[in-house]
Amino acid sequence: MNTDEPRWADLDEATVRVRAMQTKLHHWAVSDPDRLFDDVFNLVYDRDFLTVAWGRVKGNKGARTAGVDRRIPALIGAGAETVEFLDEVRELLKSRAFLPLPVRERLIPKPGSTKLRRLGIPTARDRVVQASLALVMEPIFEADFKPVSYGFPPDDGLRMRLPKYTPWAPVIITGCLRPISRHALTS
């Protein structure tokens, strides 16, 4: 038996280490605004980052919904089943063989309206990769936000960011949130 084989940390241990690395990334981004972060991909498939990402995905309200792979994150069991799932994700990322699958699309009603909007549901694997990538990239990009830039840091709502003296702000925002033509973006 190989006792030196790396293991998956529990969520609390992993969170402490991820926070420490995020602090370093943010510090580096603030202290050198021209710094290129071209060596952080290894953090996306780091066991601690994937563990924290899995904790976010599994604890999310959407964890009860399957993507096109028909895997429901909430039903992926603890212990060996989770380790097997995260090992698979990590190996795909590490070997650079990971390719996201198409999202499962559903039309859901808009609140307070008879209109419908599209909801894209990624696969469980894609959600973990997205969450891990966000854990790595957020502290780097957050360094570029100024307190008055009205970016949307995590857990801040839109209402807090709208100036009270701007009665036409909802009109501007409504226009900005319309679907964008894929052709317009690629041409």
C-alpha positions in Angstrom: 0.0 0.0 0.0 1.3 3.4 -1.0 0.8 5.8 2.0 2.4 8.7 0.1 -0.5 8.8 -2.4 -2.2 12.2 -2.3 -5.6 12.3 -0.7 -8.7 14.5 -1.1 -8.9 16.8 1.9 -12.2 17.4 3.6 -14.0 20.7 2.7 -12.9 22.6 5.8 -9.2 21.8 5.3 -9.4 22.6 1.6 -11.3 25.8 2.1 -8.5 27.1 4.4 -5.8 26.3 1.8 -7.9 27.8 -1.1 -8.5 31.0 0.9 -4.7 31.3 1.5 -3.9 30.8 -2.2 -6.7 33.3 -3.2 -5.2 35.8 -0.8 -1.8 35.4 -2.5 -3.3 35.7 -6.0 -5.1 38.9 -5.0 -2.0 40.3 -3.4 0.1 39.6 -6.5 -2.6 41.1 -8.7 -2.8 44.3 -6.6 1.0 44.7 -6.2 1.8 44.3 -9.9 -1.1 45.3 -12.1 0.8 44.3 -15.2 1.6 40.8 -14.0 0.7 37.9 -16.3 -0.9 35.0 -14.5 0.0 32.4 -17.1 0.9 29.7 -14.6 -2.4 29.3 -12.7 -4.0 26.5 -14.7 -2.6 24.0 -12.3 -4.7 25.6 -9.6 -7.9 24.8 -11.5 -7.2 21.1 -11.2 -5.7 21.3 -7.7 -7.4 18.9 -5.3 -8.2 21.6 -2.8 -9.7 23.9 -5.4 -11.8 21.0 -6.9 -12.9 20.0 -3.4 -14.2 23.6 -2.6 -15.7 23.8 -6.1 -17.5 20.5 -5.5 -18.8 21.8 -2.1 -20.3 24.8 -3.9 -21.8 22.8 -6.7 -23.3 20.2 -4.3 -24.6 22.8 -1.9 -26.2 24.9 -4.7 -29.9 24.9 -5.2 -29.3 23.7 -8.8 -27.6 20.5 -7.5 -30.9 18.7 -7.8 -30.9 19.2 -11.6 -29.1 17.1 -14.2 -27.4 18.4 -17.3 -27.2 16.5 -20.6 -25.2 13.8 -18.9 -28.2 13.1 -16.6 -26.0 13.2 -13.5 -27.6 15.0 -10.6 -24.9 16.4 -8.3 -27.0 16.0 -5.2 -27.2 12.3 -5.9 -23.5 11.7 -6.3 -22.8 10.0 -3.0 -20.2 11.0 -0.5 -16.9 9.2 0.0 -15.7 6.9 -2.7 -18.2 8.0 -5.3 -17.3 11.7 -4.9 -13.6 10.8 -4.9 -14.0 8.8 -8.2 -16.0 11.7 -9.7 -13.4 14.4 -8.7 -10.5 12.1 -9.8 -12.1 11.9 -13.2 -12.6 15.6 -13.5 -9.0 16.3 -12.3 -7.5 13.8 -14.7 -9.4 15.3 -17.7 -8.2 18.8 -16.7 -4.6 17.8 -16.0 -4.3 15.9 -19.3 -6.0 18.9 -21.0 -8.6 16.5 -22.5 -11.5 18.3 -20.8 -14.2 19.5 -23.1 -17.4 21.0 -21.8 -20.6 19.4 -23.0 -23.6 21.3 -24.4 -26.0 22.7 -21.8 -29.4 21.2 -21.3 -31.8 24.0 -22.2 -35.2 24.6 -20.6 -37.7 27.4 -20.9 -38.8 28.8 -17.5 -41.2 31.5 -16.8 -39.9 35.0 -16.0 -41.1 36.2 -12.6 -44.1 38.4 -12.8 -44.5 37.9 -16.5 -46.0 35.5 -19.0 -42.8 35.4 -21.0 -40.3 32.6 -20.9 -36.5 32.7 -20.6 -33.9 30.1 -21.5 -32.1 28.3 -18.7 -28.9 26.5 -19.6 -28.1 23.6 -17.2 -24.5 22.5 -17.4 -23.3 19.0 -16.6 -22.1 18.2 -13.1 -18.6 17.9 -14.3 -18.8 21.3 -16.1 -20.2 23.0 -13.0 -17.3 21.8 -10.9 -14.8 23.0 -13.5 -16.5 26.4 -13.8 -16.6 26.8 -10.0 -12.9 25.8 -9.7 -12.0 28.3 -12.5 -14.0 31.0 -10.7 -12.1 30.3 -7.4 -8.8 30.9 -9.3 -9.9 33.9 -11.4 -12.0 35.9 -9.0 -9.2 37.1 -6.7 -7.1 38.2 -9.8 -9.9 40.1 -11.4 -11.3 41.6 -8.2 -8.0 43.5 -7.8 -9.0 45.5 -10.9 -12.3 46.7 -9.4 -12.4 50.1 -7.7 -14.9 50.7 -4.9 -16.7 53.2 -7.3 -16.6 51.0 -10.4 -19.9 49.3 -9.5 -18.7 45.9 -10.6 -20.7 43.1 -9.1 -18.6 41.4 -6.4 -20.0 38.1 -5.1 -23.1 38.3 -2.9 -23.8 42.0 -3.9 -27.2 42.7 -5.5 -28.0 45.0 -8.4 -30.2 47.3 -6.3 -27.3 48.2 -4.1 -25.3 49.3 -7.2 -27.9 51.6 -8.8 -27.6 55.3 -8.1 -30.8 56.6 -6.4 -30.9 59.7 -8.6 -31.0 57.8 -11.9 -34.7 57.1 -12.7 -33.8 55.7 -16.2 -31.2 53.1 -14.9 -33.7 50.2 -15.2 -34.3 51.0 -18.8 -30.6 50.9 -19.5 -30.2 47.7 -17.6 -33.2 46.1 -19.4 -31.6 46.9 -22.7 -28.3 45.5 -21.7 -29.7 42.1 -20.6 -31.4 41.3 -24.0 -30.0 38.2 -25.8 -27.0 38.9 -27.9 -26.8 37.5 -31.4 -24.1 34.8 -31.6 -23.4 36.0 -35.2 -22.8 39.6 -34.0 -20.3 38.3 -31.4 -18.4 36.2 -33.9 -18.3 38.5 -36.9 
